[in-house]
């Protein structure tokens, strides 16, 4: 009799679990970089999304291997909706292109796009050699390789975008690698570097000592990120990269095997969170432009990025060849 009761109790517990509505517990967003301003922007969205679902969503920093460690960590979790990929462009698109990951953007179910963080070319605040970006370009054209700049780590997205911007104007500068862009800021202030490629978080922390010459994005909101600085195309200079291609951005994802009803709940919650005025204001105040592309737009928005990132890779190769002349 006790055995029968035990079996019945277990069956009832399983039935209750099967009927339980998602989500029953907290959710993790696996974030691919170290703590900082960009992670804080993801947490703003996570907090709002969690309030829509009635659970906590924590953003878990999992840096390593240019973002791919975070993806690998998330892939090892069950496809039950309790793990979200904070899908930044580097691990989602760029690293697979370069043969450093065995997935593509089509291997995931999209929720909504999150934010973008555009890059900008800045000089020292008191550097009066270059009144604007065309003046810097003109100098680089007349004096190939004389100017020294840093995008932080070479070969990454900021380097690709800067190299592309210079290539379209046939201007060449000497690139100097730094493991962290914060160190490059110090050398810019010290006069060792002539300009650097900066992101919103680093700009916000150093805006008293740097002056943005050109924002490397066509998005209207990107100019506001840098206190109204002009975009590169405002000078009639073609960047050669469009849409989301020349910037950092993230698109929240789940594993493709995640049940459709669970995926839809996550999509509804994230869409509602991003539409909130308080969320929009917080993100813009931090220097990040909310994107708000829907799940249905995933393929048409993300698909073309790979082709344009290849042009950035080619621009770096062009830069190396020009500097050897």
C-alpha positions as CSV (number, residue, x, y, z in Angstrom):
1,X,0.0,0.0,0.0
2,X,2.8,2.4,0.9
3,X,4.5,1.6,-2.4
4,X,1.2,2.5,-4.3
5,X,0.8,5.7,-2.3
6,X,4.4,6.6,-3.1
7,X,3.9,6.1,-6.8
8,X,0.7,8.1,-6.7
9,X,2.5,11.0,-4.9
10,X,5.3,11.0,-7.4
11,X,2.9,11.0,-10.3
12,X,1.0,14.0,-8.8
13,X,4.2,15.9,-8.3
14,X,5.2,15.3,-11.9
15,X,1.8,16.4,-13.1
16,X,2.0,19.5,-11.0
17,X,5.4,20.3,-12.5
18,X,4.2,19.7,-16.0
19,X,1.2,22.1,-15.5
20,X,3.3,24.8,-13.8
21,X,3.5,28.0,-15.7
22,X,6.8,29.5,-16.9
23,X,8.6,31.1,-15.2
24,X,8.7,29.4,-11.8
25,X,12.1,30.6,-10.8
26,X,14.7,33.2,-11.6
27,X,16.3,33.5,-15.0
28,X,20.0,34.1,-15.9
29,X,21.2,36.3,-18.7
30,X,24.7,35.1,-19.7
31,X,26.7,38.2,-20.5
32,X,30.0,37.9,-22.6
33,X,32.1,40.7,-21.1
34,X,33.5,41.9,-17.8
35,X,31.5,44.1,-15.5
36,X,31.1,47.7,-16.6
37,X,28.8,50.2,-18.2
38,X,27.6,47.9,-21.0
39,X,26.7,45.2,-18.4
40,X,24.8,47.8,-16.4
41,X,22.8,48.6,-19.5
42,X,21.9,44.9,-19.9
43,X,20.9,44.8,-16.2
44,X,18.5,47.7,-16.7
45,X,16.6,45.7,-19.4
46,X,16.9,42.5,-17.3
47,X,15.3,44.3,-14.2
48,X,12.4,45.6,-16.3
49,X,11.9,42.3,-18.1
50,X,12.0,40.5,-14.7
51,X,9.3,42.7,-13.3
52,X,7.1,41.9,-16.3
53,X,7.6,38.2,-15.6
54,X,7.4,38.4,-11.8
55,X,10.9,36.9,-11.3
56,X,14.5,38.1,-11.0
57,X,16.7,38.1,-14.1
58,X,20.4,38.4,-13.2
59,X,23.1,39.4,-15.7
60,X,26.0,37.0,-15.2
61,X,29.4,38.2,-16.4
62,X,31.1,35.4,-18.3
63,X,34.1,36.9,-20.2
64,X,36.6,35.0,-22.2
65,X,37.5,34.0,-25.8
66,X,36.1,37.3,-27.3
67,X,32.6,36.5,-26.0
68,X,32.4,32.9,-27.1
69,X,32.9,31.5,-23.6
70,X,29.6,33.0,-22.6
71,X,27.8,31.4,-25.6
72,X,29.4,28.0,-24.8
73,X,28.3,28.3,-21.1
74,X,24.7,29.1,-22.2
75,X,24.6,26.2,-24.6
76,X,25.4,23.8,-21.8
77,X,22.2,24.9,-20.0
78,X,18.8,23.3,-20.6
79,X,16.7,24.8,-23.4
80,X,14.0,25.7,-21.0
81,X,14.0,29.5,-21.1
82,X,15.8,30.0,-17.8
83,X,19.0,30.9,-19.6
84,X,19.2,33.8,-22.0
85,X,22.1,34.6,-24.3
86,X,23.2,38.3,-24.2
87,X,24.0,38.0,-27.9
88,X,26.6,40.6,-28.7
89,X,27.8,41.0,-32.3
90,X,31.3,39.6,-31.6
91,X,30.4,36.1,-30.4
92,X,27.2,36.0,-32.5
93,X,28.5,37.1,-35.9
94,X,32.1,38.1,-35.9
95,X,33.8,35.1,-34.2
96,X,31.9,32.5,-36.3
97,X,33.0,34.5,-39.4
98,X,36.6,34.2,-38.3
99,X,36.4,30.4,-37.7
100,X,36.5,30.8,-33.9
101,X,33.0,29.4,-33.2
102,X,30.9,26.6,-34.8
103,X,27.5,28.4,-34.7
104,X,25.8,31.1,-36.7
105,X,23.2,33.6,-35.8
106,X,20.6,31.2,-37.4
107,X,21.2,28.6,-34.7
108,X,19.2,30.6,-32.0
109,X,15.7,31.9,-31.4
110,X,15.6,35.7,-31.2
111,X,13.9,37.7,-28.5
112,X,14.3,41.4,-29.1
113,X,17.3,43.5,-29.9
114,X,18.7,45.4,-26.9
115,X,21.0,48.3,-27.3
116,X,23.7,49.7,-29.6
117,X,26.9,51.4,-28.5
118,X,28.4,53.4,-31.3
119,X,32.1,54.2,-31.5
120,X,33.6,57.6,-32.0
121,X,37.0,59.1,-32.9
122,X,38.2,61.4,-30.3
123,X,41.3,63.6,-29.7
124,X,42.6,65.2,-26.5
125,X,40.3,68.0,-25.4
126,X,42.9,70.7,-25.7
127,X,44.4,69.4,-29.0
128,X,44.0,72.4,-31.4
129,X,45.6,70.7,-34.4
130,X,42.3,69.3,-35.8
131,X,39.3,71.5,-35.7
132,X,37.1,68.7,-37.1
133,X,37.3,65.2,-38.6
134,X,38.0,66.4,-42.1
135,X,41.1,68.2,-40.8
136,X,42.4,65.0,-39.2
137,X,41.7,63.1,-42.5
138,X,43.5,65.7,-44.5
139,X,46.6,65.5,-42.3
140,X,46.6,61.7,-42.5
141,X,46.3,61.9,-46.2
142,X,49.3,64.3,-46.5
143,X,51.4,62.5,-43.9
144,X,50.7,58.7,-44.2
145,X,51.5,56.8,-41.0
146,X,52.5,59.9,-39.0
147,X,49.4,59.9,-36.7
148,X,49.2,57.3,-34.0
149,X,45.9,55.9,-32.9
150,X,44.4,53.1,-30.9
151,X,41.1,51.2,-31.0
152,X,42.2,49.2,-27.9
153,X,42.8,45.6,-29.0
154,X,43.7,45.4,-32.6
155,X,41.6,43.2,-34.9
156,X,38.4,43.8,-33.0
157,X,35.3,45.6,-34.1
158,X,36.4,49.2,-33.1
159,X,39.6,48.6,-35.2
160,X,37.6,47.4,-38.2
161,X,35.3,50.4,-38.1
162,X,38.2,52.9,-37.7
163,X,40.2,51.2,-40.5
164,X,37.2,51.3,-42.8
165,X,36.6,55.0,-42.1
166,X,40.2,55.8,-42.9
167,X,40.3,53.5,-46.0
168,X,37.2,55.2,-47.5
169,X,39.2,58.5,-47.4
170,X,42.5,57.0,-48.4
171,X,44.0,58.1,-45.1
172,X,46.5,56.1,-43.2
173,X,47.5,56.2,-39.5
174,X,49.7,54.0,-37.4
175,X,47.7,51.7,-35.1
176,X,48.9,51.0,-31.6
177,X,47.4,48.1,-29.7
178,X,46.4,48.3,-26.0
179,X,44.9,45.5,-24.0
180,X,42.4,48.0,-22.5
181,X,41.1,51.2,-24.1
182,X,41.4,52.9,-20.6
183,X,45.2,52.7,-21.0
184,X,45.0,54.3,-24.4
185,X,43.0,57.2,-22.9
186,X,45.9,57.8,-20.5
187,X,48.4,57.9,-23.4
188,X,46.1,60.2,-25.5
189,X,46.1,62.6,-22.6
190,X,49.9,62.3,-22.4
191,X,50.3,63.1,-26.1
192,X,51.7,59.6,-27.0
193,X,48.6,59.0,-29.2
194,X,46.9,61.4,-31.6
195,X,43.4,60.0,-31.5
196,X,41.6,56.9,-30.2
197,X,38.4,55.0,-31.0
198,X,36.2,55.2,-27.9
199,X,32.9,53.7,-26.7
200,X,30.1,55.4,-24.8
201,X,31.1,54.0,-21.4
202,X,34.7,55.2,-21.7
203,X,33.6,58.5,-23.1
204,X,31.2,59.2,-20.2
205,X,34.1,58.5,-17.8
206,X,36.5,60.8,-19.7
207,X,34.5,63.4,-21.4
208,X,36.3,66.3,-19.6
209,X,39.6,65.3,-21.2
210,X,38.6,64.2,-24.8
211,X,36.8,65.8,-27.7
212,X,34.8,63.7,-30.2
213,X,35.5,64.5,-33.9
214,X,33.2,62.0,-35.5
215,X,30.7,59.4,-34.4
216,X,31.1,56.2,-36.5
217,X,27.4,55.5,-36.9
218,X,24.5,56.5,-39.1
219,X,21.9,56.2,-36.2
220,X,20.5,59.5,-35.1
221,X,20.6,58.6,-31.5
222,X,24.3,57.9,-31.7
223,X,25.1,61.6,-31.9
224,X,23.3,62.3,-28.7
225,X,25.5,59.6,-27.0
226,X,28.5,61.9,-27.6
227,X,26.8,65.2,-26.6
228,X,25.8,66.1,-30.1
229,X,29.0,65.4,-31.9
230,X,28.7,65.1,-35.7
231,X,28.5,61.7,-37.4
232,X,31.1,60.9,-40.0
233,X,28.5,61.1,-42.8
234,X,27.6,64.6,-41.7
235,X,30.9,65.7,-43.2
236,X,30.0,63.9,-46.5
237,X,32.5,61.1,-45.7
238,X,31.2,57.6,-46.4
239,X,31.9,55.2,-43.6
240,X,31.3,52.2,-45.9
241,X,29.4,50.3,-43.2
242,X,25.7,50.6,-42.6
243,X,23.0,49.6,-40.1
244,X,24.3,47.8,-37.1
245,X,27.6,46.8,-38.8
246,X,29.9,49.6,-37.5
247,X,28.9,49.4,-33.8
248,X,28.6,47.1,-30.8
249,X,25.1,45.8,-30.2
250,X,23.2,42.9,-28.6
251,X,20.2,40.8,-29.4
252,X,18.9,38.6,-26.6
253,X,18.5,35.0,-27.6
254,X,17.5,31.5,-26.4
255,X,18.5,28.1,-27.6
256,X,16.6,27.0,-30.7
257,X,15.1,24.0,-28.9
258,X,13.3,26.3,-26.4
259,X,9.5,25.6,-26.4
260,X,7.6,28.1,-28.5
261,X,5.2,29.1,-25.6
262,X,8.2,29.8,-23.3
263,X,9.9,31.8,-26.0
264,X,6.8,33.8,-26.6
265,X,6.5,34.7,-22.9
266,X,10.1,35.9,-22.9
267,X,9.5,37.9,-26.1
268,X,6.4,39.6,-24.7
269,X,8.1,40.5,-21.5
270,X,11.2,41.9,-23.2
271,X,9.1,43.9,-25.7
272,X,7.1,45.4,-22.9
273,X,10.3,46.2,-20.9
274,X,11.9,48.0,-23.9
275,X,8.8,50.0,-24.5
276,X,8.8,51.5,-21.0
277,X,9.7,55.2,-20.9
278,X,11.8,54.8,-17.7
279,X,13.9,52.0,-19.4
280,X,14.4,54.2,-22.5
281,X,15.5,57.2,-20.4
282,X,17.9,55.1,-18.3
283,X,19.6,53.5,-21.3
284,X,19.9,56.8,-23.2
285,X,21.3,58.5,-20.1
286,X,24.0,55.8,-19.9
287,X,24.9,56.5,-23.6
288,X,23.3,53.5,-25.1
289,X,20.7,53.7,-27.9
290,X,17.7,51.3,-27.4
291,X,17.2,49.5,-30.7
292,X,13.8,47.8,-30.3
293,X,14.0,45.5,-33.3
294,X,11.4,42.8,-33.0
295,X,12.0,39.0,-33.3
296,X,10.5,39.1,-36.8
297,X,13.2,41.5,-37.9
298,X,16.1,39.3,-36.7
299,X,17.1,37.8,-40.1
300,X,16.8,41.0,-42.1
301,X,18.8,43.0,-39.6
302,X,21.5,40.6,-38.5
303,X,21.9,38.8,-41.8
304,X,23.7,41.6,-43.7
305,X,26.1,42.4,-40.9
306,X,28.4,39.5,-41.7
307,X,29.0,40.8,-45.3
308,X,29.8,44.3,-44.0
309,X,32.1,43.1,-41.2
310,X,34.1,41.3,-43.9
311,X,34.7,44.7,-45.4
312,X,36.1,45.8,-42.0
313,X,38.4,42.8,-41.9
314,X,39.6,43.7,-45.4
315,X,40.2,47.4,-44.3
316,X,42.6,46.2,-41.6
317,X,44.5,44.2,-44.2
318,X,44.6,47.3,-46.4
319,X,45.9,49.4,-43.5
320,X,48.7,46.9,-42.8
321,X,49.7,46.9,-46.5
322,X,49.7,50.7,-46.7
323,X,51.9,51.0,-43.6
324,X,54.5,48.7,-45.1
325,X,55.0,51.0,-48.1
